[in-house]
Amino acid sequence: METKIRELSIYLRGWINYFGIANQYQQCVDLDHWIRRRIHMCYWKQWRKPRTKIRNLLHLGVPLKLAISCGMTSKGYWYSARTEGIHRGLNDAYLAAQGLLSLRTRWVEIHYGK
């Protein structure tokens, strides 16, 4: 997943440098949220089995009870990508460490300087 995230970040950097001059802050934030949710879904889909999901969430620092409730859910991938446990484990800091560019942060840098 790390290489896919880095490739995505290269694409996003070019996209925001081209379209970032527009005054469409909310659309940029909405797109950033959608991309992050999609990445959460890809991780969740990659982990496949409940045991793996729980183990990985625990490794990412999610409390045991929350990890079990997220890992044992019968909901779909897209729905599960929005749960609290996944947001705590795959938070913005973790995704940034993996190399994901934040469209929101980059938009603010373009319009208001660094």
VMD Tcl script that draws the C-alpha trace (Angstrom):
set ca {
  {0.00 0.00 0.00}
  {2.87 2.39 0.67}
  {3.93 2.46 -2.99}
  {0.32 2.99 -4.11}
  {-0.04 5.89 -1.67}
  {3.18 7.47 -2.91}
  {2.00 7.17 -6.53}
  {-1.34 8.69 -5.55}
  {0.45 11.57 -3.78}
  {2.42 12.38 -6.93}
  {-0.83 12.56 -8.88}
  {-2.54 14.63 -6.16}
  {0.37 17.08 -6.00}
  {0.06 17.76 -9.72}
  {-3.72 17.99 -9.50}
  {-3.75 20.47 -6.62}
  {-1.00 22.57 -8.20}
  {-3.16 22.88 -11.33}
  {-6.64 23.25 -9.81}
  {-5.57 24.74 -6.46}
  {-5.70 28.29 -7.74}
  {-9.50 28.12 -7.73}
  {-11.37 29.45 -4.71}
  {-13.15 26.15 -4.14}
  {-11.97 25.29 -0.63}
  {-14.98 23.15 0.36}
  {-14.81 21.00 -2.77}
  {-11.12 20.44 -2.11}
  {-11.86 19.39 1.49}
  {-14.67 17.08 0.36}
  {-12.39 15.42 -2.17}
  {-9.68 15.02 0.47}
  {-12.16 13.30 2.81}
  {-13.35 11.02 0.01}
  {-9.76 10.02 -0.88}
  {-8.94 9.24 2.75}
  {-12.10 7.17 3.13}
  {-11.23 5.29 -0.05}
  {-7.74 4.55 1.32}
  {-9.27 3.34 4.58}
  {-11.51 1.05 2.53}
  {-8.52 -0.31 0.58}
  {-6.66 -1.13 3.79}
  {-9.78 -2.75 5.24}
  {-10.27 -4.81 2.09}
  {-6.62 -5.83 2.02}
  {-6.75 -7.15 5.60}
  {-9.72 -9.43 4.67}
  {-10.13 -11.70 7.72}
  {-11.52 -10.45 11.06}
  {-8.49 -11.73 12.97}
  {-6.14 -9.77 10.71}
  {-8.30 -6.65 10.97}
  {-8.32 -6.79 14.76}
  {-4.59 -7.50 14.99}
  {-3.70 -4.63 12.66}
  {-6.00 -2.20 14.46}
  {-4.43 -3.17 17.78}
  {-0.98 -2.67 16.25}
  {-2.07 0.84 15.19}
  {-3.08 1.72 18.75}
  {-6.84 1.19 18.71}
  {-8.30 0.01 22.05}
  {-9.15 -3.71 22.22}
  {-12.93 -3.34 22.56}
  {-13.16 -0.91 19.66}
  {-10.87 -3.04 17.49}
  {-13.01 -6.12 18.11}
  {-16.25 -4.29 17.34}
  {-14.79 -2.93 14.09}
  {-13.13 -6.19 13.06}
  {-16.17 -8.38 13.66}
  {-18.66 -6.19 11.79}
  {-20.63 -7.64 8.91}
  {-21.01 -4.26 7.21}
  {-19.46 -3.54 3.85}
  {-16.02 -2.08 3.21}
  {-17.22 1.41 2.32}
  {-19.43 1.63 5.40}
  {-16.71 0.27 7.67}
  {-14.18 2.79 6.35}
  {-16.15 5.46 8.20}
  {-16.05 3.87 11.66}
  {-14.24 5.33 14.66}
  {-11.83 2.43 15.05}
  {-10.48 2.76 11.55}
  {-10.20 6.53 11.90}
  {-8.19 6.12 15.09}
  {-5.86 3.55 13.57}
  {-5.46 4.97 10.08}
  {-5.45 8.60 11.16}
  {-4.09 11.56 9.22}
  {-0.68 11.33 10.88}
  {-0.32 7.66 9.91}
  {-1.33 8.33 6.31}
  {1.04 11.31 6.14}
  {3.85 9.05 7.39}
  {2.96 6.66 4.58}
  {3.41 9.55 2.13}
  {-0.14 10.77 1.46}
  {-0.47 14.42 0.51}
  {-3.32 16.36 2.14}
  {-5.24 18.35 -0.46}
  {-6.65 20.62 2.24}
  {-3.22 21.48 3.63}
  {-1.78 22.06 0.16}
  {-4.73 24.31 -0.81}
  {-4.13 26.44 2.29}
  {-0.40 26.64 1.47}
  {-1.18 27.80 -2.07}
  {-3.62 30.49 -0.98}
  {-2.12 31.72 2.27}
  {1.56 30.87 1.97}
  {3.52 28.43 4.06}
}
mol new
graphics top color blue
foreach p $ca { graphics top sphere $p radius 0.5 }
foreach p [lrange $ca 0 end-1] q [lrange $ca 1 end] { graphics top cylinder $p $q radius 0.2 }
display resetview
